Amino acid sequence: MPESRKRAKKPQENKEPVYKNPLKKRWGRIVIIVLVFGFLLGTIAATIFGLFQLF
């Protein structure tokens, strides 16, 4: 078929990812570190308080 033509490709749009990894940014790492230290200190404080109540 000499009269047939190929379809023209539409220009690709740059799509932003829906989910961004927070560890890729500096502020994300800082927030994760603060949360981890808070969890650890809370666990240690709860353990000490529990031992204090036990005795």
N, C-alpha and C positions, 0 to 999 in steps of 0.2 A: 504494500500500500504506500505508494510514494506521497500521498497527500496527508498521511497521518503525521502528527507532531508529538514530540515528547512533552510531558507536563512540565511547566516551569516550577522550580522549587521555590517555596515560600521562604523568606528570610527567617532565620532562627532567632528567637528572642532569648536573651539571657535570663534564665530563671534562677531566682534566689532559692537556696535550700530552705525548706520549712523549719528544719531543726538545725541549730548551730551548736556545736560542741563548746561548752563554757570553758573547758580546759585549754582551748586554743588561745584564749585571751588572758592577759595578765590579771585583770580584775577577777576573772573567774577562778583562777588558781588561788588568789588571795582569799576569796570567799570560801572555797572548799577547805583551805587550810584552817581558817577561823572556825568553821563548823566542826572539823575533826578535833581540833584542840578543845573546843567547847564540850563536845561529846565525851572526850577522854577525861577532862577535868570534872565534868558532872558525874561520870561513873566512879571516879576515884572519891569524890566527895560523898556520894551515896554509900559507897563501901565503908568509908571511915565512919559516917553517921550510923550505919547499920551495926558496925562493930561497937561503937560507943553505946548504942541502945542495948546491945547484947550483954555488955558487962555493966 
